[in-house]
């Protein structure tokens, strides 16, 4: 045989043997390699995002007088039954003049009250300083929310607190000159304009707002518990009467109705914690709510009815909004769902003679790698998604069969075959 050919055959054979050996090593190593992930702490919020409709006990206030309306109360202000909400003037100039005169009158009364309380010594400088700080924070907060009505109220309160401080610290001894000047301006406006020709009153007591949107009579407030998902989907906006001067919300309770999935309905039905509702446009803070009813239909979807009793001027104008229903937050160890298995754990108890007794129970848990040894640890799931779970690190007594669970930074095996407690990986 040719020496060159023999040499080539020998090299090829040795190469094949080397490849077979390397493949064997890799396969052997892979059989003993189990991918892991560290159990790390995570906090998740359990929330449902959906579109909602607000149902209130609302009564539209009609204005049957011809003329110019000038409102005498602000949005969000309470009013008694048959209480005045506006005056009617024959001319725009008269409405503007009298509205300004009313504003001056409120300032005069505020200065008189401030002066009287300061002279009585009923309020200390420390209290006033706290009021200034609180009113300033409220003012900035409502400015950021673009709540015009609340900003006006905050500004009035802030000015009153500043005036009180000036009197108590001696920077100003009296507001008599300001009061006399404002009184003269008010009298001039009253004398140079005509009085109102009519007034507009509300038939019911409640919280007033000028805003009407056409949904006031879209669904009966008293029948909200009877609403079905089909009813919710069919609700349509109506026409606002041309003579509407505003409306009054008469009941403290109001409702948020929304469509949710069957799974969300199940989770909401068994949840016994605090529920909150965040309105993405009307309010920046979540408000408390309670679940009143969940009604499923044949399609698998459901209607949720939430009851609320908190109200402010911005919520008075909310109607159809995207909301987030909050059902608590959960903090624990995050574990990939595919790492969860069922296996047996052992518990040792001792009788009155100190004799040990071992019990076994099949539980849900994960395999954790400690060095080269695999250990099975039971888990207590706080919250679950389709991809991962949040596990409690300190569950209540009795939750765990043998009292042992995973710890922070444990190496949880997320994939592997032939896993069992006590297995040693070489």
Residue pairs with C-beta under 8 A, 6 or more apart in sequence:
32 425
32 426
34 369
34 374
34 413
34 415
34 416
34 419
34 425
35 413
35 414
35 415
35 416
36 369
36 411
36 412
36 413
36 414
37 335
37 336
37 339
37 411
37 412
37 414
38 409
38 410
38 411
38 412
39 333
39 334
39 335
39 391
39 406
39 407
39 408
39 409
39 410
39 412
40 333
40 334
40 408
40 409
41 331
41 332
41 333
41 334
41 408
42 331
42 332
42 333
42 334
42 390
43 329
43 330
43 331
44 329
44 330
44 383
44 390
45 326
45 328
45 329
46 267
46 271
46 326
46 327
46 328
46 329
46 330
46 383
47 324
47 325
47 326
47 327
48 260
48 264
48 268
48 324
48 325
48 327
49 322
49 323
49 324
49 325
50 258
50 259
50 260
50 322
50 323
50 325
51 258
51 259
51 320
51 321
51 322
51 323
52 256
52 257
52 258
52 320
52 321
52 322
52 323
53 215
53 232
53 235
53 256
53 257
53 258
53 319
53 320
54 254
54 255
54 256
54 257
54 315
54 318
54 319
54 320
54 321
55 219
55 221
55 224
55 254
55 255
55 256
55 257
56 221
56 249
56 251
56 254
56 255
57 206
57 221
57 249
57 250
57 251
57 253
57 254
58 216
58 221
58 247
58 248
58 249
58 250
59 202
59 203
59 204
59 206
59 216
59 247
59 248
59 250
60 212
60 216
60 217
60 240
60 241
60 244
60 246
60 247
61 85
61 200
61 201
61 202
61 203
61 244
61 245
61 246
61 247
61 248
62 241
62 243
62 244
62 245
63 69
63 86
63 88
63 200
63 243
63 244
63 245
64 243
65 88
65 197
65 198
65 200
66 88
67 88
67 89
67 90
67 197
67 198
68 88
68 89
68 90
68 91
68 92
68 94
68 95
69 86
69 87
69 88
69 95
69 200
69 245
70 86
70 87
70 88
70 89
70 95
70 96
70 98
70 99
70 196
71 85
71 86
71 210
71 246
72 84
72 85
72 86
72 87
72 102
73 79
73 84
73 85
73 208
74 149
74 152
74 153
74 208
74 313
75 149
75 208
75 209
75 210
75 211
75 313
75 316
76 149
76 150
76 207
76 208
76 209
76 311
76 312
76 313
76 316
77 207
77 208
78 205
78 206
78 207
78 208
79 85
79 202
79 205
79 206
79 207
79 208
79 248
80 205
81 202
81 203
81 204
81 205
82 201
82 202
82 203
83 201
83 202
83 205
84 199
84 200
84 201
85 200
85 201
85 202
85 208
85 245
85 246
85 248
86 199
86 200
86 245
86 246
87 95
87 98
87 196
87 198
87 199
87 200
88 196
88 197
88 198
88 199
88 200
89 95
89 98
89 194
89 196
89 197
90 194
90 197
91 194
93 193
94 193
94 194
94 195
94 196
97 189
97 190
97 192
97 193
98 189
98 190
98 193
98 195
98 196
100 189
101 186
101 189
101 190
101 193
104 182
104 183
104 185
104 186
104 189
105 186
107 182
108 179
108 182
108 183
108 186
110 156
110 159
110 160
110 163
111 163
111 175
111 178
111 179
111 182
112 175
112 179
114 160
114 163
114 164
114 167
114 175
115 167
115 174
115 175
117 123
117 164
118 164
118 167
118 168
119 167
123 164
123 168
124 168
125 165
125 168
125 169
128 161
128 164
128 165
128 168
129 165
131 157
131 161
131 164
132 158
132 161
132 162
132 165
135 154
135 157
135 158
135 161
136 158
138 150
138 154
138 157
139 151
139 154
139 155
139 158
142 150
142 151
142 154
143 151
144 284
145 283
145 284
145 314
147 312
147 313
147 314
149 313
150 312
150 313
150 314
163 172
163 175
166 172
167 173
167 175
200 245
202 208
202 248
204 248
204 250
205 248
205 250
206 248
206 249
206 250
206 251
207 248
207 249
207 311
207 316
208 246
208 247
208 248
209 246
209 247
209 248
209 249
209 313
209 316
209 317
210 245
210 246
211 246
211 247
211 316
211 317
212 240
212 241
212 244
212 246
212 247
213 237
213 240
213 317
213 319
214 237
214 238
214 239
214 240
215 235
215 237
215 238
215 319
215 320
216 238
216 247
217 238
218 235
218 236
218 237
218 238
219 227
219 231
219 235
221 251
224 255
224 257
224 305
225 292
225 293
225 305
227 257
227 295
227 303
227 305
228 295
228 297
228 303
229 259
229 295
229 297
229 299
229 301
229 302
229 303
230 297
232 257
232 258
232 259
232 303
233 259
249 311
249 316
252 309
252 311
253 307
253 308
253 309
254 307
254 308
254 309
254 311
255 292
255 305
255 306
255 307
255 308
256 277
256 289
256 305
256 306
256 308
256 323
257 303
257 304
257 305
257 306
258 303
258 304
258 306
258 323
258 325
259 301
259 302
259 303
259 304
260 268
260 294
260 301
260 302
260 303
260 304
261 300
261 301
261 302
262 296
262 300
262 301
262 302
264 302
264 304
265 294
265 296
265 302
265 304
267 327
268 275
268 291
268 294
268 304
268 325
268 327
269 291
269 294
271 291
271 327
271 328
273 327
273 328
274 288
274 328
275 288
275 289
275 290
275 291
275 306
275 325
275 326
275 327
276 286
276 287
276 288
276 289
276 325
276 326
277 286
277 287
277 289
277 306
277 308
277 323
277 324
277 325
277 326
278 285
278 286
278 287
278 323
278 324
278 326
279 287
279 315
279 318
279 321
279 323
280 321
280 322
280 323
280 324
281 318
281 321
281 322
282 314
282 315
282 317
282 318
282 321
283 312
283 314
283 315
283 318
286 324
286 326
287 308
287 310
287 315
288 308
288 310
289 306
289 307
289 308
289 325
290 306
290 307
291 304
291 305
291 306
291 307
292 305
292 306
292 307
293 303
293 304
293 305
294 302
294 303
294 304
294 305
295 302
295 303
295 305
296 302
296 303
297 303
304 325
306 325
330 382
330 383
330 390
331 390
332 382
332 383
332 390
332 391
332 392
332 393
333 390
333 391
333 393
333 406
333 407
333 408
333 410
334 388
334 389
334 390
334 391
335 366
335 379
335 388
335 389
335 390
335 391
335 406
335 412
336 387
336 388
336 412
336 414
337 384
337 385
337 386
337 387
337 388
337 389
338 414
338 415
339 366
339 367
339 412
339 413
339 414
339 415
340 364
340 365
340 366
340 379
340 389
341 364
341 365
341 366
341 367
341 376
341 419
342 362
342 363
342 364
342 365
343 362
343 363
343 365
343 367
343 376
343 420
343 421
344 360
344 361
344 362
344 363
344 376
344 421
345 360
345 361
345 363
345 365
345 376
345 377
345 378
345 401
345 402
345 404
345 421
346 358
346 359
346 360
346 402
347 358
347 359
347 360
347 361
347 401
347 402
347 403
348 356
348 357
348 358
348 359
349 356
349 357
349 359
350 356
350 357
351 357
361 401
363 378
363 401
364 378
364 379
364 381
365 376
365 377
365 378
365 379
365 405
366 376
366 377
366 379
366 406
366 412
366 413
367 374
367 375
367 376
367 377
367 412
367 413
367 416
367 419
367 421
368 374
368 375
368 376
368 377
368 406
368 410
368 411
368 412
368 413
369 411
369 412
369 413
369 425
370 411
372 424
372 425
372 426
373 422
373 423
373 424
373 425
374 413
374 419
374 420
374 421
374 422
374 423
374 424
374 425
375 421
375 422
376 420
376 421
377 404
377 405
377 406
377 410
378 400
378 401
378 402
378 404
378 405
379 389
379 391
379 405
379 406
380 391
380 392
380 395
380 399
380 400
380 405
381 389
381 390
381 391
381 392
382 389
382 390
382 391
382 392
383 389
383 390
384 390
391 405
391 406
392 399
392 405
393 405
393 406
393 407
393 408
395 405
406 412
413 419
